[in-house]
Amino acid sequence: MAHEELLARHRAVMPAWMALYYERPIELASASGRRVTDREGRTYLDFFAGILTNAIGYDVPEISDAVRSQLDTGVLHSSTLYLIRSQVELAERIAELSGIPDAKVFFTNSGTEANETALMLATGYRRSDQVLALRNSYHGRAFGTVAITGNRGWSTSSLSPVKVSWVHGGYRFRSPFKDLSDADYVAACVADLREVLETSTAGDVACMVVEPIQGVGGFSLPPDGLFAAFKEVLDEYGILLVSDEVQTGWGRTGEHFWGIQAHGVVPDAMTFAKGLGNGLAIGGVVARGDLMDSFTANSISTFGGNPISTAGALATLDYLLDHDLQANAAKLGERLIDGLRRVAEDRPAVGDVRGKGLMVGVELVGPAGEPDPAKAAAVLEGAREGGLLVGKGGLYGNVIRLAPPMTVTEDEVEEALGILEDVL
């Protein structure tokens, strides 16, 4: 009854639009490694990691010790009106890792806030309220980021502080160009971009915001090189490129530290969040120095880059690099994708298995290839019954999302594959 009582209390005081997973939602009570235990004592292998946020896993001593050390100083908060040593050190590390020339960093509390900041910088720098975004994108829950979210299931209002034009490219599986070769797909999307610029904008667009892999959109991705081809067009107009790395950053895609690097292009700015804090609230923007410094008004952040979150983030980044978790993501991501594709061979309900590294999407379809969200919901529930937590997304809610902590082991990948094979 304690569980049912908590659920009733949740529904009484929380918004009706705040989604809960499962017909019988669970409360996580404890966790270690890649496993979580609910309040009723059932343990699960976690392959969604708090929406890709618990990048290192749970109960990691190096991260916990860093947070405790900061707590022991008594300084939990100061605001950015004061120097914060761990904030400066973290900014230095991220600026170097970004590959962006003369980079500067501003910290926020979330990916939504990071993307709002990037929009504010780009529109101010270019003196334009026009923005290019990709269909099927997701960039956050705030006023500006909802406006550039190309997925009606997550975009609640037509009201917008920016004028948005939509381009093809991110969601290949249901694209009108899906049957083209990689090169022809890129060429078709570039032609679409040019047409959009010439027909639905005044030309002086502020920026294009892209996800290298569309997260909420079902881990969909274009061929490598698309965004480099886009950048050539953007440069003709002076349009900035912003890469939303909230889900693709920190080596999760395996082959690169940042998702955009697969396209052989350096953006003008990148936004980040989620995995950097391993559960602590932190996000931010890393951008060219002239772009970052173009903001002309006074500003601070009360909580962004606070001493607790930046101490934990530094420890997370150290752990990630010291243990070469990017290589682990590449190796075990390939194993996971290959295993799922073998499972899919004799299961027509699986329309597509896609992804990179430890970002893997399984799109569920009906007999004619149509989106089948009911199947995805059944897989979500069935996986939980089998002891595995996964995510769900996609434009039509028909994609299972797999993104375990980057410390996941070979045995755990095989365990997850066994559960998913049974459920599928």
C-alpha positions in Angstrom: 0.0 0.0 0.0 2.9 2.4 0.6 3.6 2.3 -3.2 0.0 3.0 -4.1 -0.2 5.8 -1.6 2.9 7.5 -3.0 1.5 7.3 -6.5 -1.8 8.8 -5.4 0.0 11.6 -3.6 2.2 12.2 -6.7 -0.9 12.5 -8.9 -2.6 14.9 -6.5 0.2 17.4 -6.4 2.3 16.9 -9.6 1.2 18.1 -13.1 -0.8 15.7 -15.2 1.6 16.2 -18.1 4.6 15.0 -16.1 5.0 11.5 -17.5 5.7 8.4 -15.5 7.0 5.1 -16.9 5.0 1.9 -16.5 1.4 1.1 -15.8 2.6 0.6 -12.2 5.3 3.3 -11.7 8.3 2.4 -9.6 10.3 4.3 -7.0 14.0 3.8 -7.0 15.3 3.3 -3.4 19.0 2.3 -3.9 21.6 1.7 -6.6 25.1 0.4 -7.2 27.0 -0.1 -10.4 24.5 -0.5 -13.2 21.7 -1.8 -11.0 18.9 -0.1 -9.2 16.5 -1.4 -6.6 13.0 -0.2 -6.2 11.2 0.5 -2.9 9.6 -3.0 -3.0 13.0 -4.7 -3.1 13.2 -5.7 -6.8 16.5 -5.1 -8.6 16.8 -4.1 -12.2 19.7 -3.7 -14.7 19.5 -0.1 -15.8 19.8 0.5 -19.5 18.5 4.1 -19.5 20.6 5.6 -16.8 18.2 8.4 -15.7 17.9 9.5 -19.4 21.6 9.1 -20.1 22.5 11.1 -17.1 24.1 8.5 -14.8 26.9 8.1 -17.3 29.3 6.4 -14.9 26.7 4.4 -13.0 25.7 4.5 -9.4 27.5 4.7 -6.1 30.9 5.6 -7.6 33.4 6.3 -4.7 35.5 8.8 -6.7 32.5 11.0 -7.4 30.9 10.6 -4.0 34.2 11.5 -2.3 34.6 14.7 -4.4 31.1 15.8 -3.4 31.7 15.0 0.2 35.0 16.9 0.2 33.1 20.0 -1.0 30.3 19.5 1.5 32.9 19.4 4.3 34.1 22.9 3.4 30.6 24.2 4.3 30.4 26.1 0.9 27.5 24.5 -0.9 26.7 27.6 -2.8 28.2 31.1 -3.6 26.7 32.2 -7.0 28.9 33.3 -9.9 29.5 36.6 -8.2 32.5 34.9 -6.5 35.3 32.9 -7.9 34.7 29.1 -7.8 37.9 27.1 -8.3 36.2 23.9 -9.5 34.1 25.9 -12.0 37.2 27.5 -13.5 39.1 24.1 -13.6 36.1 22.4 -15.2 35.7 25.2 -17.8 39.4 25.0 -18.7 39.0 21.2 -19.3 35.9 21.5 -21.4 37.3 24.4 -23.5 40.3 22.3 -24.3 38.3 19.2 -25.1 35.8 21.1 -27.3 38.2 21.8 -30.1 36.5 25.2 -30.6 39.1 28.0 -31.1 39.5 30.4 -28.2 36.6 28.7 -26.4 34.8 30.0 -23.4 32.3 28.2 -21.1 29.2 29.3 -19.3 27.5 26.8 -16.9 23.8 26.3 -16.4 21.6 23.9 -14.4 20.3 21.8 -17.3 20.3 21.1 -21.0 17.2 23.1 -21.5 18.9 26.1 -19.9 22.0 25.5 -21.9 20.1 25.6 -25.2 18.2 28.7 -24.1 21.6 30.4 -23.5 22.9 29.3 -26.9 19.8 30.8 -28.6 20.2 34.0 -26.7 23.9 34.3 -27.7 23.3 33.4 -31.4 20.3 35.7 -31.9 22.1 38.6 -30.2 25.3 38.0 -32.1 23.6 37.9 -35.5 20.9 40.4 -34.6 18.3 38.0 -36.0 15.4 36.0 -34.5 15.4 33.4 -37.3 16.6 29.9 -36.4 16.9 26.7 -38.4 16.1 23.4 -36.7 15.7 19.8 -37.7 12.4 17.9 -37.9 12.0 15.4 -35.1 14.3 17.3 -32.9 14.1 17.9 -29.1 15.9 20.7 -27.3 14.2 21.2 -24.0 11.1 22.4 -22.1 11.5 26.2 -21.9 9.9 28.8 -24.2 12.6 29.0 -26.8 13.7 25.4 -26.7 10.1 24.2 -27.2 9.9 26.5 -30.2 12.8 24.7 -31.9 11.6 21.2 -30.9 10.4 19.5 -34.1 8.3 16.9 -32.4 4.7 17.8 -31.6 4.5 15.3 -28.8 7.0 17.5 -26.9 6.1 21.0 -28.3 3.0 22.3 -26.5 2.6 25.7 -28.0 2.9 27.5 -31.4 3.9 30.7 -29.5 7.6 31.4 -30.0 10.3 34.0 -29.3 12.1 32.9 -32.5 11.0 32.3 -36.1 11.8 28.7 -36.9 12.3 27.0 -40.3 12.5 23.3 -40.5 14.9 21.2 -42.5 15.2 17.5 -43.3 18.0 15.2 -42.2 17.9 13.9 -38.7 15.3 11.1 -39.0 16.3 8.9 -41.9 14.1 5.9 -41.4 10.9 7.7 -42.4 12.5 10.4 -44.5 11.3 10.9 -48.1 15.0 10.4 -48.9 15.4 7.2 -46.9 16.1 4.9 -49.9 19.0 7.1 -51.3 22.6 6.3 -50.8 24.5 8.2 -48.1 25.9 10.6 -50.6 22.6 11.2 -52.3 20.8 11.5 -49.0 23.3 14.3 -47.9 22.9 16.0 -51.3 19.1 15.9 -51.0 19.1 17.4 -47.5 21.5 20.1 -48.5 19.2 21.0 -51.4 16.3 21.1 -49.0 18.3 23.4 -46.7 19.1 25.8 -49.6 15.4 25.8 -50.6 14.3 26.5 -47.0 16.8 29.4 -46.8 15.5 30.9 -50.0 11.8 30.5 -49.4 11.1 30.7 -45.7 13.8 33.0 -44.3 15.1 36.5 -45.0 18.6 35.0 -45.3 20.0 36.6 -42.2 19.4 33.6 -40.0 21.0 33.5 -36.5 21.9 29.8 -36.3 21.1 26.2 -37.0 20.7 24.0 -33.9 21.3 20.3 -34.5 21.5 17.1 -32.4 24.2 14.8 -33.9 21.9 11.9 -32.8 18.3 12.8 -32.0 17.7 11.7 -28.5 14.0 12.0 -27.7 13.5 11.5 -31.4 14.4 7.8 -31.0 18.2 7.8 -31.4 17.8 8.6 -35.1 20.9 9.8 -37.0 21.9 11.0 -40.4 24.9 9.7 -42.4 28.3 11.0 -41.2 29.2 14.2 -43.1 25.7 15.7 -43.3 26.5 18.6 -40.9 29.8 19.4 -42.6 27.8 19.8 -45.8 25.3 21.9 -44.0 28.1 24.0 -42.5 29.4 24.9 -46.0 25.9 26.4 -46.8 25.6 28.1 -43.5 29.0 29.7 -43.9 27.9 31.3 -47.2 25.2 33.2 -45.2 27.2 33.7 -42.0 24.9 31.5 -40.0 26.2 29.9 -36.8 26.1 26.2 -36.1 25.2 25.0 -32.6 25.5 21.4 -31.8 23.3 20.1 -29.0 25.5 17.5 -27.2 23.3 17.1 -24.2 22.9 13.4 -25.0 25.8 12.7 -27.4 28.7 14.3 -25.4 31.4 12.8 -23.2 32.2 9.9 -25.5 28.9 8.1 -25.4 28.8 7.6 -29.2 32.0 5.6 -28.9 33.9 6.8 -32.0 34.2 10.4 -30.9 34.1 12.5 -27.7 31.5 14.8 -29.2 28.8 13.6 -31.5 29.4 16.4 -34.1 32.9 15.2 -34.6 31.6 12.3 -36.7 30.8 14.9 -39.3 34.3 16.4 -39.5 33.2 19.8 -38.6 33.8 22.2 -35.7 30.6 24.1 -34.6 30.5 27.6 -33.3 29.0 26.5 -30.1 28.1 23.3 -28.3 25.6 22.7 -25.5 26.1 20.0 -22.9 24.5 18.6 -19.7 23.3 15.2 -18.5 26.3 12.8 -18.3 28.8 15.4 -17.1 27.3 15.5 -13.6 26.6 11.7 -13.3 23.3 12.7 -11.7 24.2 16.2 -10.4 22.4 19.1 -12.0 24.8 20.8 -14.5 24.7 22.0 -18.1 26.4 24.6 -20.1 27.6 26.2 -23.4 31.1 26.1 -24.8 31.5 28.6 -27.7 33.9 30.7 -29.6 35.2 33.5 -27.4 33.8 36.3 -29.5 30.4 34.7 -29.6 30.3 34.1 -25.8 31.5 37.6 -25.1 29.0 39.2 -27.4 26.3 39.3 -24.7 26.1 43.0 -23.8 24.0 43.0 -20.7 25.0 42.2 -17.1 24.3 38.6 -16.2 25.1 36.0 -13.6 24.0 32.5 -12.7 22.8 31.8 -9.2 23.1 28.1 -9.3 24.9 27.3 -12.6 28.3 25.8 -12.1 27.9 25.8 -8.3 30.7 24.3 -6.1 28.9 21.0 -5.5 28.0 20.2 -9.1 31.4 21.3 -10.5 33.3 19.3 -8.0 31.3 16.2 -8.9 31.6 17.0 -12.6 35.4 17.2 -12.4 35.5 13.8 -10.7 33.1 12.4 -13.3 35.2 13.7 -16.2 38.4 12.4 -14.6 36.9 9.0 -14.2 35.5 8.9 -17.7 38.9 9.8 -19.2 41.1 7.7 -16.9 39.0 4.6 -17.6 38.7 5.3 -21.3 34.9 4.9 -21.2 34.7 6.2 -24.8 36.4 3.0 -25.9 34.1 0.9 -23.7 31.1 2.6 -25.3 32.4 1.8 -28.8 33.2 -1.8 -28.1 30.1 -2.7 -26.1 27.8 -0.5 -28.2 28.9 -2.5 -31.3 28.1 -5.7 -29.4 24.7 -4.4 -28.4 23.8 -3.2 -31.9 25.0 -6.4 -33.6 23.1 -8.5 -31.1 19.9 -6.6 -31.6 20.2 -6.8 -35.3 20.6 -10.6 -35.0 17.5 -10.7 -32.9 15.6 -8.5 -35.4 16.3 -10.8 -38.4 13.3 -13.1 -37.7 11.1 -10.5 -35.9 9.2 -8.3 -38.4 8.0 -6.1 -35.6 11.5 -4.6 -35.5 11.6 -2.1 -38.3 15.1 -0.6 -37.5 18.0 -1.0 -35.1 20.2 2.1 -35.2 22.6 4.1 -33.2 26.3 4.6 -32.2 28.1 3.5 -29.2 25.8 3.3 -26.2 23.0 5.1 -27.9 20.8 2.5 -29.5 17.3 2.7 -30.8 14.9 -0.1 -31.8 12.0 1.1 -33.8 8.8 -1.1 -33.6 6.5 -1.3 -36.6 3.2 -2.9 -37.7 2.6 -5.3 -40.6 2.9 -2.5 -43.2 5.9 -0.8 -41.6 3.7 1.8 -39.9 4.7 3.1 -36.4 3.5 0.8 -33.6 3.6 2.6 -30.3 1.6 -0.2 -28.6 4.4 -2.6 -29.3 7.0 -0.2 -27.9 4.9 0.2 -24.7 4.6 -3.6 -24.4 8.4 -4.0 -24.8 9.0 -1.3 -22.1 6.7 -3.2 -19.7 8.0 -6.6 -20.6 11.6 -5.6 -20.2 10.8 -4.3 -16.7 9.1 -7.6 -15.8 12.3 -9.3 -17.0 14.5 -7.1 -14.8 15.7 -4.5 -17.3 14.9 -0.8 -17.5 14.9 0.8 -20.9 13.6 4.1 -22.4 11.0 4.9 -25.0 10.8 7.7 -27.6 10.6 8.6 -31.2 8.2 10.9 -33.1 5.5 8.3 -32.8 6.5 6.9 -29.4 7.4 3.6 -31.1 11.2 3.4 -30.4 12.9 1.6 -27.5 15.9 3.6 -26.3 18.9 1.9 -24.8 21.6 4.0 -23.2 23.2 2.2 -20.2 26.0 3.8 -18.1 29.2 3.8 -20.0 30.8 1.5 -17.4 28.5 -1.3 -18.5 30.2 -4.8 -18.8 30.1 -7.5 -21.5 28.1 -9.8 -19.2 25.5 -7.0 -18.6 25.1 -6.4 -22.3 24.5 -10.1 -22.9 22.1 -10.2 -20.0 20.1 -7.2 -21.6 20.2 -8.9 -25.0 18.7 -12.1 -23.5 15.9 -10.2 -21.9 15.1 -8.2 -25.0 15.2 -11.2 -27.2 12.6 -12.9 -25.0 10.4 -9.8 -24.8 10.6 -9.0 -28.6 
